[in-house]
Structure formats: C-alpha cells, structure tokens
C-alpha cells in the first residue's frame, strides 16, 4: 500500500489515477485499490484532503510508482509518495501495547478477552443480574394490575 501526499486540490481523482496507472503499467503491475480521500464541507460538497492511498499488485510495482512519482511537481506542489504506514489493525502487536509501545489505558482495553475475570464468572454474574431483574419485574406485574388514574 502506497501513501501519496501533498496533492494539490486542483488535481482531480481521475488525473491522479491516470498518473499512477502509467507508472504501474510500466512495471507490469496493476492497481488493486485506489482511495482518494475527501472531506465533506458544510455545504455538502467534497473537498480533497490532499492525500490518497493506492494498493498495487506487487512490491516491485509499488517501488516503481514511488520512484516515479515521489518529488514530482504538479501544479506547483511536490508530491510525497512512500509506503503507507501500517495501521494498528494491520500490525501484529500484543494486546497490551499501543502504537507508542506502552500499555493501553483501561478504557481502551475494556471488554477484551484477556481480562482478569474469567468468562464463566462473567456469565454467572450476568445470569444473576438477569434473574434479579426478572424477579423484580414479576413482583411489579402483580402490583400494577390496577393502574393509577391521575384524574
């Protein structure tokens, strides 16, 4: 996956795609996906964010695209092209570390399967709570047969 940044707002999605296609085709590869990112303005129009992501079929094709497009000046702006940073969902990190390598805050680790409470204990606690709620509702049904009329 390749990240392309510093894209001029006047460069269209189609124009960028054609630039990438020409670079990829010279390497014998193909484009697997292309994401040109926009922000929605208050008026409902799309405003380019200034960067895009491209996934190509081979690593060699990606290298060719990076070499051809990096530092290319388009509309007075120099494109920045490099391999995209891996997101946390793509990285194989331990569940106790964040992107900075430190422990996750307790709020972010809530609900994880590696917590200290055993799953069976959680199930028992939920069943007990459900049972107490059902008992409370059944006693209210008996007392609420004659409805209170405020008039």
Backbone as CSV, one residue per row, in Angstrom:
resi,resn,N_x,N_y,N_z,CA_x,CA_y,CA_z,C_x,C_y,C_z
1,UNK,0.853,-1.178,0.000,0.000,0.000,0.000,0.887,1.225,0.000
2,UNK,0.529,2.189,-0.841,1.318,3.404,-1.017,0.498,4.598,-0.562
3,UNK,1.151,5.547,0.099,0.536,6.809,0.502,1.058,7.893,-0.428
4,UNK,0.158,8.693,-0.968,0.536,9.816,-1.813,0.005,11.074,-1.153
5,UNK,0.902,11.975,-0.784,0.501,13.178,-0.075,0.910,14.445,-0.783
6,UNK,0.497,15.579,-0.202,0.766,16.918,-0.719,0.158,17.096,-2.110
7,UNK,-1.027,16.524,-2.303,-1.719,16.613,-3.585,-2.428,17.963,-3.661
8,UNK,-2.228,18.661,-4.763,-2.885,19.937,-4.979,-4.396,19.727,-5.089
9,UNK,-5.178,20.641,-4.521,-6.635,20.481,-4.520,-7.225,20.576,-5.925
10,UNK,-6.486,21.139,-6.875,-6.985,21.253,-8.249,-6.729,19.986,-9.060
11,UNK,-5.908,19.081,-8.546,-5.648,17.816,-9.235,-6.829,16.888,-8.967
12,UNK,-7.467,16.416,-10.024,-8.657,15.577,-9.844,-8.263,14.134,-9.525
13,UNK,-9.236,13.428,-9.033,-9.058,12.000,-8.728,-8.680,11.238,-10.002
14,UNK,-9.329,11.565,-11.087,-9.074,10.908,-12.371,-7.648,11.182,-12.850
15,UNK,-7.197,12.429,-12.747,-5.847,12.776,-13.196,-4.789,12.020,-12.397
16,UNK,-4.985,11.952,-11.074,-4.034,11.219,-10.235,-4.037,9.738,-10.576
17,UNK,-5.225,9.185,-10.779,-5.327,7.771,-11.131,-4.597,7.480,-12.435
18,UNK,-4.715,8.350,-13.417,-4.023,8.155,-14.697,-2.506,8.223,-14.517
19,UNK,-2.017,9.135,-13.646,-0.574,9.198,-13.362,-0.078,7.883,-12.764
20,UNK,-0.842,7.369,-11.816,-0.460,6.127,-11.138,-0.518,4.956,-12.119
21,UNK,-1.573,4.926,-12.943,-1.698,3.847,-13.927,-0.513,3.808,-14.877
22,UNK,-0.062,4.974,-15.317,1.073,4.991,-16.247,2.338,4.469,-15.567
23,UNK,2.533,4.794,-14.297,3.705,4.302,-13.568,3.609,2.798,-13.318
24,UNK,2.416,2.328,-12.957,2.232,0.905,-12.664,2.352,0.065,-13.924
25,UNK,1.786,0.530,-15.029,1.807,-0.262,-16.262,3.232,-0.444,-16.797
26,UNK,4.109,0.532,-16.540,5.494,0.390,-16.995,6.240,-0.689,-16.218
27,UNK,5.711,-1.039,-15.027,6.354,-2.088,-14.225,5.706,-3.449,-14.430
28,UNK,4.626,-3.483,-15.190,3.941,-4.749,-15.427,2.947,-5.102,-14.339
29,UNK,2.718,-4.213,-13.387,1.771,-4.478,-12.308,0.406,-3.906,-12.614
30,UNK,-0.456,-3.945,-11.607,-1.792,-3.375,-11.758,-2.254,-2.784,-10.439
31,UNK,-3.210,-1.875,-10.510,-3.758,-1.228,-9.320,-4.839,-2.127,-8.739
32,UNK,-4.706,-2.475,-7.459,-5.720,-3.289,-6.785,-6.802,-2.415,-6.151
33,UNK,-6.398,-1.298,-5.543,-7.384,-0.377,-4.971,-6.818,1.035,-4.996
34,UNK,-7.735,2.003,-5.023,-7.364,3.406,-5.088,-8.340,4.186,-4.224
35,UNK,-7.845,4.888,-3.214,-8.687,5.671,-2.306,-8.226,7.113,-2.309
36,UNK,-9.005,7.973,-2.928,-8.749,9.412,-2.966,-9.671,10.000,-1.912
37,UNK,-9.111,10.574,-0.855,-9.912,10.954,0.298,-10.419,12.382,0.219
38,UNK,-11.674,12.542,0.636,-12.350,13.827,0.645,-12.873,14.135,2.043
39,UNK,-13.115,15.425,2.282,-13.817,15.883,3.473,-15.104,16.522,2.987
40,UNK,-16.196,16.264,3.667,-17.463,16.877,3.295,-17.542,18.255,3.942
41,UNK,-17.787,19.278,3.128,-17.907,20.630,3.663,-19.323,20.828,4.190
42,UNK,-19.543,21.943,4.851,-20.861,22.240,5.399,-21.923,22.385,4.327
43,UNK,-21.506,22.730,3.114,-22.446,22.897,2.009,-22.778,21.562,1.339
44,UNK,-22.128,20.505,1.755,-22.362,19.194,1.162,-21.449,18.871,0.010
45,UNK,-20.510,19.758,-0.293,-19.571,19.473,-1.376,-18.351,18.740,-0.838
46,UNK,-17.676,18.036,-1.729,-16.490,17.264,-1.334,-15.245,18.106,-1.577
47,UNK,-14.394,18.178,-0.557,-13.136,18.904,-0.652,-12.005,17.892,-0.495
48,UNK,-11.070,17.817,-1.462,-9.965,16.852,-1.345,-9.137,17.089,-0.085
49,UNK,-8.746,16.016,0.571,-7.921,16.120,1.779,-6.446,16.340,1.460
50,UNK,-6.042,16.038,0.252,-4.657,16.256,-0.126,-3.804,15.005,-0.070
51,UNK,-4.430,13.860,0.120,-3.674,12.613,0.087,-4.557,11.475,-0.402
52,UNK,-3.898,10.395,-0.816,-4.598,9.235,-1.347,-3.814,7.970,-0.988
53,UNK,-4.481,6.836,-1.089,-3.852,5.538,-0.868,-4.051,4.681,-2.102
54,UNK,-3.006,3.971,-2.483,-3.057,3.084,-3.636,-2.460,1.746,-3.235
55,UNK,-3.132,0.681,-3.593,-2.588,-0.661,-3.399,-2.315,-1.240,-4.774
56,UNK,-1.094,-1.707,-4.971,-0.708,-2.289,-6.259,-0.430,-3.781,-6.076
57,UNK,-0.390,-4.486,-7.210,-0.336,-5.949,-7.171,0.979,-6.505,-6.635
58,UNK,2.100,-5.851,-6.898,3.386,-6.397,-6.440,4.209,-5.319,-5.753
59,UNK,5.135,-5.774,-4.943,6.032,-4.854,-4.257,6.926,-4.119,-5.253
60,UNK,7.308,-4.802,-6.331,8.135,-4.179,-7.367,7.389,-3.022,-8.034
61,UNK,6.102,-3.235,-8.313,5.286,-2.179,-8.910,5.171,-0.994,-7.959
62,UNK,5.042,-1.282,-6.660,4.967,-0.213,-5.668,6.257,0.600,-5.654
63,UNK,7.385,-0.078,-5.724,8.682,0.601,-5.742,8.811,1.492,-6.974
64,UNK,8.353,1.003,-8.133,8.405,1.793,-9.363,7.529,3.048,-9.225
65,UNK,6.319,2.893,-8.679,5.417,4.036,-8.503,6.052,5.059,-7.575
66,UNK,6.632,4.597,-6.483,7.268,5.513,-5.538,8.415,6.256,-6.211
67,UNK,9.258,5.542,-6.927,10.409,6.174,-7.588,9.986,7.167,-8.669
68,UNK,8.914,6.863,-9.408,8.488,7.745,-10.495,7.730,8.973,-9.998
69,UNK,6.890,8.809,-8.982,6.016,9.912,-8.574,6.547,10.738,-7.406
70,UNK,7.430,10.177,-6.578,7.936,10.927,-5.430,8.711,12.150,-5.917
71,UNK,8.431,13.282,-5.328,9.076,14.572,-5.639,8.655,15.136,-6.995
72,UNK,7.675,14.514,-7.657,7.164,15.063,-8.918,6.364,16.323,-8.595
73,UNK,6.612,17.406,-9.331,5.919,18.669,-9.092,4.701,18.742,-10.007
74,UNK,3.528,18.895,-9.387,2.278,19.017,-10.128,1.539,20.237,-9.578
75,UNK,1.212,21.178,-10.466,0.538,22.426,-10.086,1.304,23.174,-9.000
76,UNK,2.618,23.136,-9.070,3.446,23.871,-8.116,3.653,23.172,-6.782
77,UNK,3.147,21.962,-6.634,3.318,21.220,-5.379,4.075,19.933,-5.646
78,UNK,4.991,19.608,-4.742,5.807,18.407,-4.874,5.106,17.239,-4.194
79,UNK,4.756,16.217,-4.971,4.103,15.036,-4.399,5.052,14.329,-3.443
80,UNK,4.495,13.820,-2.378,5.241,12.975,-1.439,4.652,11.574,-1.575
81,UNK,5.477,10.611,-1.975,4.998,9.251,-2.212,5.888,8.288,-1.437
82,UNK,5.269,7.421,-0.657,6.020,6.439,0.132,5.100,5.272,0.483
83,UNK,5.714,4.239,1.051,4.909,3.127,1.549,4.042,3.641,2.685
84,UNK,2.799,3.212,2.709,1.877,3.650,3.760,2.280,3.031,5.085
85,UNK,2.056,3.776,6.153,2.318,3.246,7.491,1.273,2.193,7.806
86,UNK,1.692,1.136,8.454,0.751,0.091,8.850,-0.132,0.624,9.960
87,UNK,-1.429,0.327,9.874,-2.342,0.741,10.929,-2.299,-0.282,12.050
88,UNK,-2.898,0.059,13.167,-2.870,-0.850,14.314,-3.579,-2.156,14.003
89,UNK,-4.566,-2.144,13.089,-5.247,-3.391,12.749,-4.380,-4.276,11.872
90,UNK,-3.422,-3.676,11.152,-2.533,-4.473,10.304,-1.327,-4.988,11.070
91,UNK,-0.932,-4.302,12.115,0.247,-4.728,12.876,-0.108,-5.907,13.761
92,UNK,0.851,-6.759,13.982,0.634,-7.869,14.893,1.337,-7.538,16.198
93,UNK,0.634,-6.744,17.021,1.188,-6.325,18.299,0.454,-7.030,19.412
94,UNK,1.067,-7.008,20.579,0.396,-7.613,21.718,-0.759,-6.727,22.132
95,UNK,-1.761,-7.298,22.755,-2.946,-6.538,23.106,-2.685,-5.533,24.212
96,UNK,-1.548,-5.634,24.898,-1.271,-4.705,25.984,-0.419,-3.528,25.550
97,UNK,-0.134,-3.395,24.261,0.679,-2.272,23.832,-0.078,-1.422,22.829
98,UNK,0.159,-0.133,22.895,-0.474,0.784,21.956,0.508,1.104,20.852
99,UNK,0.168,2.089,20.026,1.051,2.461,18.929,2.384,2.980,19.434
100,UNK,2.398,3.543,20.645,3.636,4.070,21.201,4.431,3.005,21.923
101,UNK,3.902,1.819,22.044,4.626,0.734,22.690,4.328,0.604,24.171
102,UNK,3.542,1.497,24.720,3.217,1.457,26.141,1.943,0.680,26.387
103,UNK,1.559,0.549,27.663,0.329,-0.177,27.980,-0.896,0.629,27.555
104,UNK,-1.978,-0.080,27.225,-3.209,0.575,26.843,-3.910,1.123,28.080
105,UNK,-4.567,2.272,27.961,-5.380,2.750,29.074,-6.512,1.764,29.331
106,UNK,-6.986,1.711,30.562,-8.015,0.736,30.920,-9.290,0.929,30.116
107,UNK,-9.597,2.155,29.718,-10.792,2.404,28.928,-10.703,1.694,27.580
108,UNK,-9.521,1.714,26.962,-9.360,1.091,25.657,-9.273,-0.425,25.739
109,UNK,-8.856,-0.955,26.868,-8.743,-2.397,26.989,-9.995,-3.033,27.574
110,UNK,-11.023,-2.229,27.854,-12.264,-2.763,28.414,-12.915,-3.700,27.414
111,UNK,-13.434,-4.804,27.901,-14.126,-5.748,27.049,-13.219,-6.712,26.315
112,UNK,-11.944,-6.677,26.584,-11.031,-7.604,25.917,-11.137,-8.984,26.544
113,UNK,-10.847,-9.992,25.751,-10.974,-11.367,26.236,-9.845,-11.755,27.179
114,UNK,-8.763,-10.952,27.233,-7.649,-11.302,28.093,-7.731,-10.630,29.467
115,UNK,-8.919,-10.160,29.859,-9.069,-9.519,31.160,-8.983,-10.570,32.263
116,UNK,-8.843,-10.095,33.507,-8.616,-10.997,34.635,-9.847,-11.805,35.004
117,UNK,-11.026,-11.292,34.738,-12.244,-12.009,35.114,-12.494,-13.133,34.111
118,UNK,-12.713,-14.298,34.615,-12.961,-15.465,33.785,-14.303,-15.323,33.072
119,UNK,-14.407,-15.860,31.867,-15.647,-15.759,31.098,-16.817,-16.398,31.837
120,UNK,-16.558,-17.518,32.476,-17.632,-18.189,33.212,-18.142,-17.319,34.353
121,UNK,-17.239,-16.602,35.018,-17.667,-15.691,36.084,-18.539,-14.574,35.517
122,UNK,-18.170,-14.058,34.372,-18.976,-13.013,33.742,-20.372,-13.533,33.412
123,UNK,-20.423,-14.745,32.886,-21.715,-15.337,32.532,-22.572,-15.512,33.777
124,UNK,-21.974,-16.014,34.851,-22.724,-16.190,36.103,-23.235,-14.857,36.637
125,UNK,-22.397,-13.827,36.576,-22.814,-12.508,37.050,-23.977,-11.964,36.227
126,UNK,-23.905,-12.138,34.912,-24.992,-11.664,34.052,-26.284,-12.443,34.288
127,UNK,-26.149,-13.756,34.476,-27.338,-14.564,34.739,-27.984,-14.165,36.055
128,UNK,-27.167,-13.901,37.078,-27.705,-13.486,38.375,-28.413,-12.133,38.253
129,UNK,-27.832,-11.222,37.527,-28.449,-9.915,37.351,-29.762,-10.038,36.583
130,UNK,-29.778,-10.871,35.530,-30.989,-11.086,34.758,-32.088,-11.700,35.621
131,UNK,-31.705,-12.654,36.467,-32.681,-13.306,37.334,-33.281,-12.303,38.316
132,UNK,-32.425,-11.438,38.881,-32.940,-10.444,39.829,-33.849,-9.437,39.129
133,UNK,-33.534,-9.092,37.892,-34.404,-8.183,37.142,-35.741,-8.839,36.830
134,UNK,-35.705,-10.128,36.466,-36.949,-10.841,36.169,-37.817,-10.950,37.408
135,UNK,-37.218,-11.224,38.564,-37.978,-11.302,39.810,-38.579,-9.944,40.155
136,UNK,-37.837,-8.889,39.923,-38.348,-7.542,40.190,-39.496,-7.192,39.269
137,UNK,-39.428,-7.583,38.024,-40.497,-7.305,37.065,-41.741,-8.118,37.366
138,UNK,-41.578,-9.374,37.813,-42.746,-10.211,38.099,-43.489,-9.687,39.327
139,UNK,-42.787,-9.145,40.331,-43.467,-8.581,41.500,-44.179,-7.296,41.127
140,UNK,-43.645,-6.536,40.176,-44.300,-5.306,39.748,-45.541,-5.625,38.930
141,UNK,-45.539,-6.734,38.190,-46.706,-7.102,37.395,-47.897,-7.376,38.309
142,UNK,-47.651,-8.023,39.454,-48.735,-8.354,40.375,-49.320,-7.101,41.008
143,UNK,-48.496,-6.107,41.298,-48.986,-4.912,41.972,-49.536,-3.895,40.994
144,UNK,-49.212,-4.009,39.736,-49.630,-2.991,38.775,-50.866,-3.405,37.986
145,UNK,-51.653,-4.380,38.496,-52.833,-4.815,37.754,-53.908,-3.730,37.723
146,UNK,-54.014,-2.944,38.794,-54.939,-1.808,38.764,-54.114,-0.564,38.569
147,UNK,-54.279,0.059,37.470,-53.471,1.222,37.121,-53.923,2.439,37.890
148,UNK,-52.978,3.263,38.239,-53.275,4.523,38.922,-53.784,5.508,37.888
149,UNK,-54.942,6.102,38.202,-55.528,7.074,37.290,-55.442,8.438,37.937
150,UNK,-54.691,9.366,37.312,-54.449,10.665,37.932,-55.641,11.601,37.955
151,UNK,-56.801,11.264,37.385,-57.950,12.172,37.366,-59.045,11.760,38.268
